[in-house]
């Protein structure tokens, strides 16, 4: 009997040692990605984001109901992780990008950047706001969010995704075909009259639009939600690069920053450190003819 007890104890200690060894040797890095398989045959015909947007032919106050078996195959390029997007994700394929509204929070836990997603489009709606087409549900005649219980019926995660590298462009190249895509601008800086400000009002949680410019004085607005976790951070004062998702509102370019680490403006600024727009109304200037005896500006 004693020999039996000793044998059982030895076996138990051996098992504990093996288990402990496997635990200590395990690398506690990124969690293993779940495996997802999508039966595309049940979804119908694949369509590109550009062709899907082209299906919407109406104005802001109209919806296009999708009644055919079509689906998107696209990659998540933005979600709600920083708070600059709210209840929506942005998907991108080789033809462009599109926003999808989802009536749920914590979407970044489900749809991480780089996640490959199949969107079952039948039963959803295309709508337009400010000239930009998005996809979602019908909400009082406008394009709205897909309700949380239905997310899994329309947004299907799949294996094989990887993060999309931003497309390097210049401000003069910004156009509607880039809406919803991840871009990178180089040799840019915030206007001198913006320096000292924060990205948005993190106290009163109001959205702000800050002017970004290149060395040729071309400008584009960066739109930041007061709920973004970097809203209260001061604007960098140097020159450099910025990665953001491109969008438009009634033909005017807008950028949505995903996180502060994608802004690298530590270089030497181009141009003057002080600028004043004579049309701003801050000062009253008297104009003199440069052909006469008195030339220049006088306050």
Order of alpha helices (4+ residues) and beta strands (2+ residues): alpha-beta-alpha-beta-beta-beta-beta-beta-beta-beta-beta-beta-alpha-beta-beta-beta-beta-beta-beta-beta-beta-beta-beta
